[in-house]
Amino acid sequence: MNLRHLVPLAILAASVAGPAMSQDAKPEAATPAPAEGPAQPPAPASAATGASAIAPPPAGKGQVVFFRPSNLMGMALSFSVHEGEKGIGKLGNGSYFVHVAEPGQHLFTIQSEVTDKLTLEIDAGETYYVKQTIGVGVVAGRPRLTPSEQVEFERLKLKASSKKPTDLKAKSDKAD
């Protein structure tokens, strides 16, 4: 086989491996999101968008629906979402959980090899949607949190997470 035959094979291999390397097959998902800094807040859910499986938040509170689409990449992995040091929910493959919060600014984190952060300004009476995806890491998958929409959540038909979240370990515990 000469060099002329290797070039088409390399192009074919790159086109097959490309979408498999990202949890989402969309080209924009292949671009890594910045790991730090505030992200664009998701649009609040509107009552005019139709019926939802998610009940409205309690009076005077807002809520965030964290969800993870079902995908072969990283299907055995699950990740705890944290607010501060406390685990507020855990996402496995094809699952979601709802976090009720006081109005105001909230910083959510998720970690594996690296920590991804998402800052949201939560308003009373509003529901926000955040999608968790997995990117390629050196040793393990790298979880990411990105703002999403109610229609994407409803399209996926996910199951409620029954996994118990874990809190972040204090820095003194990590030295052991």
C-alpha positions in Angstrom: 0.0 0.0 0.0 1.5 3.4 -0.9 1.0 6.8 0.7 -1.8 7.7 -1.7 -4.0 5.0 0.0 -3.2 6.1 3.5 -4.6 9.6 3.3 -8.2 8.5 2.6 -7.9 6.0 5.4 -6.7 8.7 7.8 -9.6 11.0 6.9 -12.1 8.1 7.3 -10.6 7.2 10.7 -10.8 10.9 11.9 -14.4 11.2 10.8 -15.4 8.0 12.6 -13.5 8.8 15.8 -14.5 12.5 15.9 -18.1 12.2 17.1 -17.3 9.2 19.4 -14.8 11.4 21.3 -17.6 13.7 22.4 -20.7 12.9 24.3 -22.7 15.1 21.9 -22.4 14.4 18.2 -22.9 18.1 17.5 -19.8 20.0 16.3 -20.2 22.7 18.9 -19.9 20.1 21.7 -16.4 19.2 20.6 -15.2 22.7 21.6 -14.3 22.5 25.3 -16.2 24.9 27.6 -14.2 27.1 29.8 -13.7 25.4 33.2 -13.8 28.6 35.2 -15.8 31.8 35.3 -19.4 32.6 35.0 -21.4 31.0 32.2 -24.3 32.5 30.4 -27.4 31.8 32.6 -29.9 29.5 31.2 -33.3 30.9 30.2 -35.9 30.4 32.9 -38.6 27.9 32.0 -41.8 29.6 30.9 -45.3 28.5 31.8 -46.2 29.1 28.2 -44.0 26.3 26.9 -46.4 23.6 27.7 -46.8 20.8 30.3 -43.8 19.7 32.2 -43.0 16.6 34.3 -41.3 19.0 36.8 -43.6 20.7 39.3 -43.1 24.4 39.9 -40.8 25.5 42.7 -42.2 26.2 46.2 -43.4 29.7 46.9 -40.5 32.2 47.2 -37.9 29.7 45.9 -36.4 28.8 42.5 -35.2 25.5 41.3 -32.6 23.9 39.0 -33.1 20.7 37.1 -29.7 19.0 36.6 -29.9 16.3 33.9 -27.5 13.9 32.1 -28.5 12.4 28.7 -28.1 8.6 28.3 -24.9 7.9 26.3 -22.5 5.0 25.9 -19.4 7.2 26.7 -19.0 7.3 30.4 -22.1 5.2 31.1 -20.6 3.5 34.1 -19.6 6.9 35.7 -21.6 9.0 38.0 -20.8 12.5 39.3 -22.0 14.5 42.4 -23.0 18.1 41.8 -21.9 20.4 44.7 -22.9 23.7 46.0 -20.0 24.7 48.2 -18.7 21.6 49.9 -22.1 19.9 50.0 -23.2 17.3 47.5 -26.8 18.3 46.3 -27.4 15.5 43.8 -25.7 12.7 41.8 -26.1 12.1 38.1 -25.7 8.7 36.5 -26.3 7.9 32.9 -29.8 9.0 31.7 -30.9 10.6 35.0 -31.9 13.9 36.5 -32.5 15.6 39.9 -34.2 18.8 41.0 -32.5 21.2 43.4 -34.7 23.8 45.1 -32.8 27.0 46.1 -33.2 30.4 47.6 -33.2 33.3 45.1 -29.8 34.8 44.4 -26.4 33.8 42.9 -25.3 30.1 43.3 -22.1 28.4 42.3 -22.4 24.8 41.3 -19.4 22.5 40.8 -18.7 19.0 39.4 -15.4 17.3 39.4 -13.3 14.4 38.3 -9.8 15.1 36.9 -10.7 18.8 36.8 -13.5 20.9 38.4 -16.1 22.5 36.2 -18.0 25.5 37.7 -21.4 27.1 36.7 -22.7 30.2 38.3 -26.5 30.8 38.1 -28.6 33.8 39.2 -31.8 32.1 40.5 -35.1 34.0 40.6 -38.1 33.0 42.8 -40.7 31.0 40.9 -38.4 30.1 38.1 -37.1 26.7 36.9 -33.7 26.4 35.2 -32.2 23.5 33.3 -28.5 22.4 33.4 -27.1 19.6 31.3 -24.2 17.5 32.5 -22.0 16.1 29.7 -18.8 14.1 29.7 -15.7 15.1 27.8 -12.5 13.1 27.2 -10.0 13.2 30.0 -6.5 11.7 30.5 -7.5 9.1 33.1 -11.3 9.5 33.4 -14.1 11.4 31.8 -14.3 15.1 32.5 -17.8 16.2 33.5 -19.2 19.6 32.4 -22.2 21.6 33.4 -23.9 23.7 30.7 -27.1 25.8 30.7 -29.9 24.1 28.7 -33.6 24.3 27.9 -36.8 22.7 29.1 -37.5 21.3 25.6 -34.2 19.4 25.6 -34.8 18.0 29.0 -38.4 16.8 28.1 -37.2 15.3 24.8 -34.9 12.9 26.6 -37.4 11.1 28.9 -34.9 10.6 31.8 -35.4 8.8 35.1 -35.1 10.5 38.5 -31.7 9.9 40.1 -31.7 7.7 43.1 -28.0 8.0 43.8 -26.8 9.5 47.0 -24.5 12.5 46.4 -21.1 12.8 48.1 -19.8 15.9 49.8 -16.4 17.3 48.9 -13.6 16.3 51.2 -12.0 18.9 53.3 -8.5 19.8 52.2 -7.0 18.2 55.4 -8.8 14.9 54.4 -7.2 14.9 51.0 -3.6 14.8 52.4 -4.2 11.3 53.9 
